[in-house]
Amino acid sequence: MYGFVKAGTAIPRLHLADCIANKEEILSIIAQAKQNGVQVLTFPELSLTGYTCADLFFQRSLLHAAEQALYEIAKETKELPMLLVIGVPVAVDNQLFNCAAVLYQGAILGLVPKTFIPNYGEFYEKRWFCSANDLVREEISYAGQTVPIGADLLFCAEDFPDLKIGIEICEDLWVPIPPSSYQSMYGATLILNPSASNDLVGKPEYRHQLVAQQSSRTLSAYVYTSAGIGESTQDAVFSGHGMIYEDGTLLAETKTFAKDNQLVYADIDLEVLVHLRRSRDTFMEQLTKPEAQRFYREVKFHMSPAPITKLDRPVSASPFIPDASLLDARCQNIFQIQVVGLARRMEHAHAQTLVIGISGGLDSTLALLVAVKACDYLGLSRKQVLGITMPGFGTTDRTYHNALELMHSLGIEIREISIKDAALQHFQDIGHDPATHDVTYENTQARERTQILMDLANKTNGLVVGTGDLSELALGWATYNGDHMSMYGVNGGVPKTLVRVLVNWVAHSTQVDQTASAILLDVLDTPISPELLPPDESGNINQKTEDLVGPYELHDFFLFYILRFGFRPAKVLFLAEIAFAGVYDRETLCKWLKNFYRRFFVQQFKRSCLPDGPKIGAVCLSPRSDWRMPTDAYSRIWMDEVEKL
């Protein structure tokens, strides 16, 4: 459902060379996985015998016992809609192969032999096993069934088109071009790796890097399952390291060196992987080269997407916000992108000033901080930043004083130009009653402010620095040719939730003094508003943006999943209900999701003519970068689906 498949990595306690005991351990974990709704489950390399059997692999008794154990597992799981991958040694045509047996509802769908056989360091597998490249035939009789065998097998769910499974074994991942690189180009979205990687100092970190990079490079989900306790410790120790990655992101991981059986699982979003592949035109490009062309046999099986009652994967309510462990480094990186982008534009334009309208609100505060640091970066005086406060009919004392005090503390040049008289003159010129607080009343003020900034930029040979953010662009919450326009929009790639984080990060850093830090914290505590309507009777903000368009935390959530992955409304709502459980009910989520789609479609004309500005993350609305959309597209398909939710 919604493109999720629940995949697991299982590490049984091993009984070396005891296939009967190993079979029981495997069946025990399978039963546990069944209770948790696992659909695809991977066991370690040679999990029925153990990886460290050495010359016992030449014993007919061991090979027969492994085959019998697999036969019994197939029989026991005949009614189970779970795809299983179990490691087993298989004798074929005078050779022995280290295989992954793929089982589904009692059928052995295929045997996939290991391709790259290590024979260095502590490994000497070539003493027992041959490469998949040495196979003579494509089909054998095994465990009472006629079974396809080969490294050219892909396993495809007929009722779940996005689920196509490729398998590589241990060392296959460690070579320069792993088999999964080709498997993914031929459609495999889920790569399973039964492994037996022993532990060394620093090796767990390297495995993380290896699996993360391969899942990211192949735009796939990668389940890595390594042998654990019970393997021989004669020359090596095995820790039982299992990992589940999706496009470079770790979803689940086992504990290493555990004495008992382990099972971890996660819901993998195949729709994400398919979307990313379709949107990156270079993904399939190598297939045009003869050396990259392969032939794969597709083994079909019937597996449907399972209904989801609980999602076993994290769903962040703030997808644009970095994890706490990465927050400082990511904020530094984002801020530097903004600073260097603006500095480069200032140099190229030979601008003498950076002109910014300072309202005391969140967005203009971040833009001001960027402008100040751009001058620092270029070795220029901060007096070349021209901060303009432009009181209007809705300006409150709180924002006005915050704007002035922040500019003073940062040491920039300050000017105050009231827009009231100019706006009243304009109302008179166009015959508008100032008592009518409609869109004309509001936008007149926004455009007057922009005209002042543009004219001052001309007068001082400067650049108007835009303050509008990514969330406002998505919703069209900007006055066309008013605050919508600038000469360089430093915040255009930063969503509102991230603007808050960046301002908070600066406030708690050493980049500003205590006075500026206190002001920044008060700005963060101020309701978001364009301040275009008169204050209330107490002089407080009377026009709160989030009361009108909805909470920005919701809109940023919607924006991320709709643009980043192309999810349909039902899936966005499903994820939102998980992320915001206990915060917003379904009715509220539907209300603002509908509003997001409505505004997103009708406001595209504003995004079609955006000023330049730096791209910050994976989601960008610049018509010259990530988003190209006709201004007159209909939203009917999306709105109809939202109405039915």
N, C-alpha and C positions, 0 to 999 in steps of 0.2 A: 504494500500500500504506500502510495506517494514515493515509490522508487527505493524503499529501504529493504535491505536484506540483512538479517541478523547472522553474523559470522562469529565463530569462536575459535580460540586456540586452546588445546587441551594437552596437559602434560601429566601423564599417568606415572605413578611410582613404578619403576621398571624392575622386573625380575629377570636378570640376565639369562638368556637362553631358555627361559621357561615360558613357552608360548601359551600354555594353558592359563597360567596366572596372569600373564599380560592381557590375554583376551578378556578375563574377568575384570581387570582394572579398566580396560577400554570400555566395556559394556556398562560399567558403573558410571563412568563419566558421561557416556551417551545418554543414560537415563536422566542424569542431572541436567544435561543440556536440553533434553526434551521438555522437562518441566519449565525451563526458562525460554522456550520458544526459539532455540537456536536452529537455523536452517542450513548452515554450512559449518562443518566442524573439521579441523585439521589436527592430526596427531603427529608426533615427531618422526623423523627419519628412522626406518627400520624399527618401528615401535612394537611390532609383534615379537621380535627376537632380541632387540637391543643392538646398538650400533657397534659395540666393542666386542663382539663375539669372535673376531679374528678368524683363526683357521677352523673354528667350529662351523663357519659358513660352508665348508666343504663337506660337512656331515649330512648325509641324506636324511637322517632322522630329524635334524633341525629344520631342513627345508620342507619336509613333509608336515611337520607339526605346525609350521607357520601357515602353510596352505590350508590345512584343516581348520586352524583357528579362524582364518579369514572366511572360510566357508560357513562356519558356525556364526560368525558375526553377521554375515549377509543374511543368514536364515533368521536370526534373532531380530533383525531390523527390517524385515520384509514389509511391515505395515507403517514404517516410520518415514515421513516426508522430510528427511534430513540427508543432505549430501555429506558423505564421510570420506576423508582422505587418511589412509593408514599405511605406514611404511612396512614393506615386506620384501625379502629377497626372493627372486624368481629365476629359476633355471630354464633357459631356452637355447636349443640348438648348440649344446656343448659349451654354453657360456652362462655366466651368472650375472644378473642385473639387480642393481639397487633401485627398487621401484616404489612408487606411490600408487596404491590401489584406490580407485575412486568408486565408491559404492553409493547406490541410491535405491531405496525400497527393495532390498534384496538382490538387486542386479549389480554385478561388477561392470561399471560403465567402461572402464579402461584401466590399463596399467601404464604408468608414465615412468620410464627409466631415467636415471640421472645421466646427464650428458657429459659433464666435466668431472673427471675422477681425480681427486687430489692424491699426489704421491710425493709430498714434500713435508719437511718438519716432522710433526708427530703423526702425519697421515700417510698411510700406505695402502689405500683402497685398491689400487690396481693389482694387488696380490690376489684379490678375490673377485672384483667386479669389472665388467666391461662397460664402455660408453654406449649410450643410446644410439650413437652413430654406427655401432658395430652390429646392430640388429639385422637379421636376415629376413625375417618375416614380419608381417603387420598384424597378425592375429594368432592367438594361441588358445589352447584349452587349459583352463586354470580354475581350480576350486569348483569343478563341476559345471563350468560355464565356458562358452566360447567368447573370448574377450579380445578387443583391439589392444595392441601394445605399440608404444612409440612416443617419442617426445613431440610428435606432430599432432597431438590430440588437444582439442579445445572442447569444453563441456558447456553446452548451451541449453538454457531453460526455455522451452518452447512457449510457455505461457508467461514468461517474464523476459521480454526481449533485451532489456538492459543488462541482464545477468549472463555473462559469458566468462567462463573460468579457465585460467591458464595455470599450469603447475610447473615449477622448477624446484630442484632439490639442492639444498645447502650450497655446495661449491658453485653451482650454476649462477648464483647471485654474485659471487666474488670475482667473476671474470670481467674483462673490459666491456664486453657486450653480452649481458645476460640474455638467456632465451626469452625472458619476460619482456624485453624491449621489443622483440618481434611479435610476441603474442599480443601485446597491447595494441600494436598497429593493426593487427588483424582482428581486433574487436574485444579482446579479453579486458574486462573491467575489474575483475577480481583475481588477484594472483595469490596462490597458496604455495607456501614453501615449508615442507616438512624438513627439518634440519637436525644436525647433531653437532652443534658448534661448542667446543669445549671452552672453558673460561681461562682467560689470562688477564694480567693486569692491563686495564684500559680497553679490553676487548668489548665489554658491554656498551661503552660509549661509541665505539666504532660500529658495532652492529646497529645501533640507533641511527647513526649517520647514513649507513649503507641502505637500510630499509627506507628511511625517510626520503633520501635522495631518489631511490629507484621508484618509489610510489609517486613522488612529485614529478620526476622526469617522464614517467609513463602515464601520468594522469590516471592512476589506478588506485584501487584499494589493495593493500598488501598484508596478508596474514602470515606471520613468521612464527614457527613453532619448533623449539629446539629441545633436544633430549635432556632429561634431568637426573634426579637422584636414582641410583640403581645401576647406572652404567659403571663399568669398571673404572677404578681410580688408579690402575696400575701405572699409567703414564700421563693421564690427563683427568681433569675433574669437569663434570658437566653440571650446569646450574639450573637448567630448565627455564630458558628465557623465551617467553612468548610475547609478541607485539602485534597490534593491529593498527595499521596506518591508513589514512585516506588522504591522498594528494599531499603527502608530506606532513600531515598532522596526526599526532599520536592520539588514538581514541581509547586504547586499553592496553594494559601490560600486566604480565604475571609478576609475582614475587620470585626472586631467584633463590636457589638453594632451599626450597621448601621441601619438607619431608613427606608431605601428603599430596594426593592428587590435586591438580589445579585446573580450573576452567575459568577463563575470562572471555567475554563476548562484547560486541558492540553492534549497533545498527549502522550499517554503511549506506550512505546516500549515493546510489548509482546515478540518479538524475544529475547530481552535481558533476560527476565525472564525464558523463555523456555531453553535458552542456559545455564544459570546458574544452573538450576535444573538438567539438563542432565549431567553437568560437576561435580556435587557434589554427590558422591555416597551415602552419608549418608541421603540425603533428604527423600528418600522413605523407609529407613531402619526400621522405627517404625511400618510400616504397617504389618510386619511379626508377631507382637505381637497381641494376640487375643483382648486385650482391645482397640486397635487402629483401629480395623476393623469396617467399617461402610457400610451401603447400601445407595447409592444415586440414586435418579431418575433423569435422564437427560431429560430436557425439551428443545427440539430443536426449533430453529427459524432461519430464513434466513436473515443473514446480511453479506454483503461482505465488504472487506476493501475498504474504500473510497479513491478516488484520493486525493493527498495532494498537495495543491498549496502554503500553508504556514504552517510551523511547529510551533505549540504552545507549545514549550518547549525550554529551553536554550540548545545550542550546543556550547560548549567551543572550541575555536581554540587551546587551550592548555590543553588537558584533564589530563595531568600529573601534572599540576601546581595547588597547593592548592588555595582555595578562599582566598582573602585578609584577611578576619577575622581569618582564621586558619593558615595563612602563617608562622608566627613566631613559633607557636607550632609544626607545621608539619616539618618545616626545622630542628628544634631542634631535633625532633624525628628521622628523617632520618639520620642526622649527627651522632647522638649517636649510631644508628644501625651500621653505618660504623665504627665508632671509636671502639666500644666494640667488634665487629667482628674481627677487625684486632688485637686488644689488646689480645683477647683470643687466637688467632692463634699464636701470638708472644710468649705468655706464654707457650703454649702447645709445641711449637717447641724448646723452650729454646733458642730462637734467641737473638743474641746480637745486631743486627742492623736491620734497615728497609732500604732497598736499593731501591731508586726510580730514574728513569730518568726524569729530569726536563727540559722541552722544552720551558717553557714560554707560553705554550698553556693552554687551559681551563681545559682539563681532568687531566693533570699532576699536575696542580695547586690544584685542589680539592683533589687529592690523597695525595699531600704533606700536605695539611691542616689536613687531616684525620690522617696521620702518626704522625704528631706533637702532635695532641691531644691524640692519642693512648699512646704515651710516657708520656704525662702529666697524663693521666688516671692511668697508671701503676706506676707513681712516678719515672720515669726514666729520665735521662738527654736527652734533645733534640739532643745532639751530637750523640746519637745512631741512629738518622735518617741520612742516608748517601745520600745526594742529588748529582746526577751526571749530569752535563751538557755535552752533547756530540755533539759539533758543526759538522755539515756536509756540504754538497754542497749547501743545501738550507737554511741554518740558516741565519736569518736576525739579524741586530743589535738590533732591537726592542725586539724580543723575547729573544735573548741572554741576554741582560741587565736586562730585567724583571725577567728572571730566576735567575740570580745571586743576584739581589737586594732583591728578595723575600726570597731567602734562607738565605741571611745575616740577614734580618729583623726578621726571625723566629728563628735564633740562632742554625741552624743545621750544621753538618759537610758538607763542600762543596769540590767536586772534579771536575776537568775539564779534560775530555779525548776526544780528537779529533778523529773522525772516518775516516777522509779523507785518511790518508796514508794506513790504513788497508783496506779500500774499494778499493783504487787504486791497492793495491797488489792483492786483490781478483779478481778484473777485469782482471788483468794480468794472474792470475792463471787459470781462466776459459776461457780466450780468448775473453773477452767482451770489446768493444770499449767504453771508458768513454764518448765519444761525443754522443753516442746513449742513449738518455734519455727515456728508455723504462721501463717496469716493473722490469726487472733485475737490472737496474740502481737504481730504487727506493727501491726494497726489499732487495738488498744487504746492504744498509744503515740501514734499519729497523732491519735486523737480526744481523748486527754487533753490534748495540746498545744493543740488547737483550743479546747477548753473553757476552758483557762487564758487564752488570748488573748481570747476572747469575754467572759469574766467581768471581765478587767482593763479591757477597753474600756468595759464598763458602769460599772465603778468610777471610771474617769477621764474619763467622757463622751467616749469616743474611737471611732475606727473601726478595725476589724481590716483590715489591708491584706493582700490575698491575694498569694501568691507563685507559684502554679502557672502554667505556661506553655502555649502552644497545642499543643505536641507532646504534653505529658502529657494534655491534654484529648482529643486525637485517639486516643490509646492507652488512655485511661481509667486512666492510671497515677496515681491519686489515691485516697485513702481517702474513701469516700462519707460526707459530713458530718464529715470530718476536715479534712485539708488541702484537700479539694475545696471547702470553704465559707469565705467571708470576707464582709466588708461592701463591699469594692471590690477587684476583681482587676486590678491594674495590668499584669500580665504575660499576661493571658488571650489577647491577640492577637499575642503574640510567640513564634515557634517557637524551639526550643532552640538551633539553629545561630545564630540571630540574637541570642539572649540572650548567647551567648559573644562575638559581635562587639561588642555594645553595652558589655559590661563591659570588654572590651579597649580599646574606644574611650575610655571614661572613664579607664581606667588610664593612657593615654598623652596625656590632655588636661590642661589647666590647671585642671580642675574639682576636683581632689583634690591633696593634698600628696604628697611622695615616700613617706612612710610608708604612706599609704592605697594608693598606686599599687603598692607592693611586695606588699601583702596581696592586692590584686585579682589580680595576676599569679599568686600562689600559689593562689588560689581557682580560677583558670582551669586550673591544672595539676593540680587535685585530681579524682580519679575521681567521676563523678556517682553519688550514692547517697542513699537516704532514711535510711540509718543506723538501721535498725530491728532489725538482727540484731547480736549481739556481734561485736567486732573479732576479727581472727585472732590467732595467738599472739604476733605482733610488734606488736600494737596498731594494725594498719592496717585500713582499710575492708575488710569481708568481704562486702559486698553491693553489687555494681556493677550499676547499672540496665541498662546496655547489654549486659551478659552475659545478662540475663533477657529483655528485650523486644527487643533488637537495637540496632544503631547508630543514633543519632539522625540522623546525616547521611542515612541511607537513608530513615528514616521521614519526615523533612521533605521529601525528594525525592518520595516516594510521595504524601504529603499534598498537596503543591503541585499535582501533575498530576491527581490523582484529584478533588480538590475544585474547583480553579480551572477546569479544562477538561472534567471528566467523562470522562476517558479510561478505556478498558477495560483490564483487567489486562495483556493481551498488549502493548498499546502502551506502558504504563508500564514494563514489563520491557524492551521494545526500547530505550526511551530510557535506562533505567538502565544497560543493558549498554554503551551508548556513553559515558555520563557517568562511569561507574566502571570503565572498562576498565583492567585491570591492578591494580585494587584489590580487587574482589570478583568471584568467578566466578559463573556463571549459577545454579548450585545454591544458593549462599549468598543471592543476590538473590531467588530464588524462595522460599526458606525464610522470609525476613523479610517479603516481600510478602504471603505467605499469613498470617503472624502479624499484619500490619497490618490486613488485611481482617477477620480473625477478631475482633480486639480492637475495631476501629472499630465493628463492628455490635453486639457484645454490651455495649459500654460507653456506648451512646447515652443511657441513663437518667441518667448523671451530667451529661451536657451539657444535658439538658432543663431543668435547674434551676440553671443557673450564676448566680453573683452578677453584678452589673453590672461593666463594665470597658470601657476604650476600645478601639475597633476601630483596628488599626494599619495593616493592608494589605488586599490583595484577598481573602485567605483568612481567614475568621472562623467560629468554631463556636458563637457565641452564638445561642440560639433566638430572640432578639429582633432578630437582624441577618441574617446570610447563610445560616444552616443550620437547616432545619426537617426533622426526620426522625422517624418513629415509633420508639419505643423497642423495639418487638417485630417489626421488619422482619427477614426472613430474608436471609442472605447467600449462599444456595445458588448463584445464578447466577454471582456473582463467584468464589466458592470453587471451583466446578466448572471455571471457566476457568483459574484459577491451577493447579489440579491437573494440567491438561493441558499446561501450559507446559514 
